[in-house]
């Protein structure tokens, strides 16, 4: 493990959380003796479960506007590429913190404190976020998770089924989708038809939407089911407005189940920061907290 990285362990799981990006970097399932989280191979996708802050997805033309100024920002914001500071550690819980700096203020004009926590709870990991507005003015941000769950040995993505834990009478679920440039387009939105609350990831599933963005807090939990229907991983995310489902095109070595407060810009968006869809506002001195749970099935 690298400097500042932490390992937590109980009878079911061993996890590692790294200081770079404050992200979960390993989930080892002791019950099945297998790695569950994508190992971050750089030649494919060099991340594990990055924290998305203060933006999710792409800004149109890589820019946003606020109070008469224009700023540039890379996709998913800067937190995932920042060094966090270890804040606290116990036997089953660890917290990291990222604060604003001269560098962040040049591209994001808000004073903030972002805390990221991970706690072992039996065969589950609770991922916790706390954002504090340490500035004098209202701040605007997005925040999300991006955990990538690798395909077990002998399994491909097309052996997975998505279980949305929905009853038949709830019908299909609505999704938004980005175009090839990474911007949301209304023409690409649609309804995902379910069978007993599930959708099989058949070849071509991600041709229908490069990323499925399920909106309006429709999804409170989503599972990856193995062949035979047994659950592999479930992400529990009640109350979180968006859930992204994505994999690497062609290679498909993992599936990401991503709880989001926010989403990418609409294609052609030229409005102000505070008017972007999904933007969270936080008054001076206030804090925003949220969490989601990753369950590794026994």
QUICOR-V154090 format. One record per residue. N is the residue number from 1. OMEGA is omega in radians with two decimals (999 if undefined). Layout:
# QUICOR-V154090
n=[N/N]
omega=[OMEGA/OMEGA]
This chain:
# QUICOR-V154090
n=[1/2/3/4/5/6/7/8/9/10/11/12/13/14/15/16/17/18/19/20/21/22/23/24/25/26/27/28/29/30/31/32/33/34/35/36/37/38/39/40/41/42/43/44/45/46/47/48/49/50/51/52/53/54/55/56/57/58/59/60/61/62/63/64/65/66/67/68/69/70/71/72/73/74/75/76/77/78/79/80/81/82/83/84/85/86/87/88/89/90/91/92/93/94/95/96/97/98/99/100/101/102/103/104/105/106/107/108/109/110/111/112/113/114/115/116/117/118/119/120/121/122/123/124/125/126/127/128/129/130/131/132/133/134/135/136/137/138/139/140/141/142/143/144/145/146/147/148/149/150/151/152/153/154/155/156/157/158/159/160/161/162/163/164/165/166/167/168/169/170/171/172/173/174/175/176/177/178/179/180/181/182/183/184/185/186/187/188/189/190/191/192/193/194/195/196/197/198/199/200/201/202/203/204/205/206/207/208/209/210/211/212/213/214/215/216/217/218/219/220/221/222/223/224/225/226/227/228/229/230/231/232/233/234/235/236/237/238/239/240/241/242/243/244/245/246/247/248/249/250/251/252/253/254/255/256/257/258/259/260/261/262/263/264/265/266/267/268/269/270/271/272/273/274/275/276/277/278/279/280/281/282/283/284/285/286/287/288/289/290/291/292/293/294/295/296/297/298]
omega=[3.13/-3.13/3.11/3.12/-3.02/3.06/3.05/-3.03/2.96/-3.06/-3.09/-2.95/2.88/3.13/3.02/3.11/-3.05/3.14/3.11/-3.11/-3.11/-2.95/2.95/-3.06/3.09/2.90/3.06/-3.12/-3.11/-3.08/3.14/3.12/3.14/3.02/-3.10/-3.10/3.10/-3.02/3.04/3.12/-2.99/-3.12/3.11/3.08/-2.93/-3.13/-3.10/-3.12/-3.01/3.03/-3.12/-3.11/-0.01/3.08/3.04/-3.12/-3.06/2.89/-3.12/-3.06/3.09/-3.05/2.97/-3.04/3.12/3.10/3.04/3.13/3.07/-3.09/3.05/3.13/3.07/-3.13/3.07/3.06/-2.98/-3.06/-3.06/3.13/-3.11/3.07/3.09/3.09/3.09/-3.06/3.13/3.13/2.99/-3.12/-3.06/-3.08/3.09/3.12/3.01/-3.13/3.02/3.13/3.09/-3.13/3.07/-3.14/-3.12/-3.09/3.10/-3.11/-3.12/-2.89/-3.12/3.02/-3.03/2.97/3.13/3.10/-3.13/-3.10/3.04/-3.11/3.04/3.08/-3.08/3.14/3.14/3.03/3.05/3.11/-2.99/3.13/3.00/3.08/3.10/3.05/-3.11/3.13/-3.08/-3.05/3.06/3.09/-3.14/-3.08/2.93/-3.07/-3.13/3.05/-3.06/-3.09/-3.12/-3.09/-3.01/3.07/3.10/-3.13/3.13/-3.11/2.99/3.08/-3.07/2.95/-3.14/2.91/3.06/3.08/-3.09/3.06/3.13/3.09/-3.07/-3.09/3.09/3.04/-3.14/3.08/-3.12/3.05/2.91/-3.13/3.05/3.01/-3.08/3.09/3.09/-3.13/-3.13/3.09/-3.12/-3.10/-3.13/3.13/-3.11/3.11/3.06/3.13/-3.10/3.01/-3.05/3.09/-3.05/3.04/3.14/3.12/3.14/3.01/-3.08/-3.12/-3.12/2.93/3.13/3.06/3.12/2.97/3.02/3.08/3.14/-2.96/3.03/3.10/-3.13/-3.02/3.09/3.07/3.08/-3.13/2.88/3.12/3.08/3.03/-3.05/3.03/-3.14/-3.11/3.13/-3.14/2.97/2.98/3.10/-3.03/-3.13/3.09/3.12/-2.90/-3.10/2.98/3.08/3.03/-2.99/2.96/3.07/3.11/3.08/-3.06/3.05/-3.11/-3.10/2.97/3.09/3.04/-2.80/3.06/-3.01/2.80/-3.11/3.14/-3.13/3.05/2.94/3.12/3.12/-3.06/3.13/-3.06/-3.11/-3.13/-3.03/-3.12/3.12/3.11/3.07/-3.11/3.08/3.08/-3.08/-3.09/3.13/3.09/-3.10/3.09/3.13/3.11/3.10/3.05/2.98/-3.04/3.02/3.13/3.08/-2.95/-3.14/999]
